[in-house]
Amino acid sequence: MKSLRKGIGNRKEVESYYDNWSGSYDKTLYQWDYKAPLQSVNILRKYIKTKPKFILDLACGTGLFINKFLRAYPDCICDGSDISRKLLDISKRNGKYRYLYKKSFENKIKISNKYNVVSLIGAMTYCNNYQLLFKQVSYYLSKNGYFIFTHRLDLWRELKFDNILEKLTDFESINISRPLNYLPKNKDFGSDIKIKIVLLKKK
């Protein structure tokens, strides 16, 4: 396995990487003490006052985030997308999603209804065009809908991500978490690589 810290490569390489990892994906992340899904749900519970009816989970993987999300919002209808067919197959078997789309989160999904929440947990590392992503998320969301995502702090600093957030016209910032450990028991990450969890609200 290539280092997740350094990056994997182009889109085809990312797809192949996660397909090959799919059989041990959940077990490995558990061993690495990956807590971003639960931490993200806790932020939603703190700031969202109305229970969401529809959520779109981008880069959904095997559904680690949505499993935690549904414990807080069991009646919400969940759709998901991911670049890896094998991860989507696992999500399909788990039965938590209504619709699953085999797409990179940077590719637009044709939707039949607007969503109250869009999530992108653990995948912003792979974003090549932030302006396009935020435009698409705005399209997916209903008015006053929420976008929650994680981003690595090392890339945040490198990209001057605060400036990117400040220039958004469709969203207001609700909460940006303190730096949190990402994969603390992964030798390439340890306590060096941290994340922030961001909650935005569509105007």
N, C-alpha and C positions, 0 to 999 in steps of 0.2 A: 504494500500500500504506500502510495506517495504521501508526503506530509500534508495534512490538512492545513497546517499553519502556513506553509509556503504557497499553497494553491495547487490545483489539480491540472488545469489546462483549459482547452477549449470546450465548447458545449458537448461535443461528442465524447470527449474524454471524461467529462463530469458524469454524463449518463452511464458510461461503461463502468466507471468507478463505483457509483452507487448501486448499479445492478449487481456487481460482483460482491459488494458489501452486504447486500440485502439479507442474506441468511443469518448473519450475526449482528445486524445493525442495532437492534434494541438492546441486546445483551451487552454489546461493547459500550454503548452510550451510558448504560447503567453503571458499568464498571468504571467509566471515566467521571462519574458523579455529575452527569449533565442535568441541571435543574432549571434551565431556562423555560421550559413549558409551564411548570408549576409556578414559577416566579411571575411569568407573564399573566397567567390566569389570576393570580392574587392582585396584580395591578388593575386588571379589568374589574374585578369585584369591588375594588376600592373606589373606582372613579365612575363606573357606569351605573346609573340610577335605574334605567329601564331595562328589563331583561331583553336581550337580543332575540329576534325570531329567526334570522338567517345569518350565517357566517360563511365566508370564503377563506379557506385555509391554503394559502399559496406555499409551494414547496412542502407539501404536507407529509412527505415520507411515509412512514408506517402509521402515522396518526398519533404520535406521542403527545403533541399539544392538544389535539382535539379530545383525547381520552381524559385529560385533566380538565379541559374546558367543559365537557359534558357533565362532569360531576358538579360543577357550579351552575350550569344552565342546561339541565337535562332535556328540556323541550325544544331547544334550538335545532333548526334544520341546518345540516352541515354539508357543504360542497368542498372539494379539494382538488388541487392540481399538483403534479410533480413531473420532473423530467425522466424519472426512472420507472419503467414499466414494471419491474420486479417489486419495487417498493409499493407501487399502486396495487399490485396483485395482493400484497399482504393487507393493505388498507381495505381492499374490497372484501376480503375474507373476514375481516374484523367487523364489518357491517355498520360502521359509525357514520358513513357518508352517504348522502343521497346520490350525488353525481361526482364522478372522478374524471378529471381531464388529464391526458398525457401531454403536458405542455411545460416549457420553462416558464417561470413566473414573469419573465420579460416579454412573453408572447401573449397578446390579448385574447381573452376568452369571450366568446359570444354568450351573453347571459340573458335569461328570461325574466329575472327579477333582481332588484337591487338588494344589497346586503347591509345589515346593521353593523357588521364587523368584518374587516379583512385582516388576516394575520399573515406574518412572514417571519417565522421563528427559526433562527439558526441558518439563514441562507443569504442574507444581504451581502455577505462576502462576495458572492458571485455576480452582483449587479454591475453591469457595464454602462447603464444609462439611467441615472437617478431621475432625471427630469421626465423621461418616458414612463418609468415605473410609477411615480407619484401621479402622473396624468391618468394612467390606467386604473390605479386604485381609486382615484376620485370618480371615475366612470362607474366602477363597481358599487360604490357606496351610495346609500340614501343620504339625504340631508341630515346632518347631525350624526352621521355614522362615524365609526372609529377605525383607525388603522393602528395596529400594534405590531411592532417589529423589534428585533434585536440587531445590534451592530457591534462589531469588534472595535474596541477602543483604540487599538494601534492603527487600524484603517481610518477610524473617525478622525484621529489627529492628522494623519497623512493627507486625507482628502479635505481637511477643514470643513467637516460635516456640519458644524454649527452654522456656517454660512449658507450651506445648501438648505437647511431647515428654515432659516430666517427669510429666504427668498420665496418660500412656498406661499402662493396666494389662495389656494383652495382649502388650506388646513390651518388650524390653530394648535399650538402645543399644549397638551394637558399635563403630561408628566414625562420627565426624563430621569431615569433611575440613577442612583449612584453606581460607580463601577462594581461589577459583580464577576465572580469567577465564572469561567465558561466551561472548560473541561479540565478541572483541577487535577485529576488523576491520569491524564494523558501526558506522557513525558515531554511531548513537543509544546504543550500549552502550560501545564502547571499553574502557578500563580502569576505568570508573566502576562498571559493574554486574558484580558477581561472584556466584558461586554457592558453596554448600556441597553436598557429596554425603554423604548420610546412609545408613547401613546399620543396620537394625533386625533383631532376631531375635524370632520369636514364641515366647512362653513355653510 
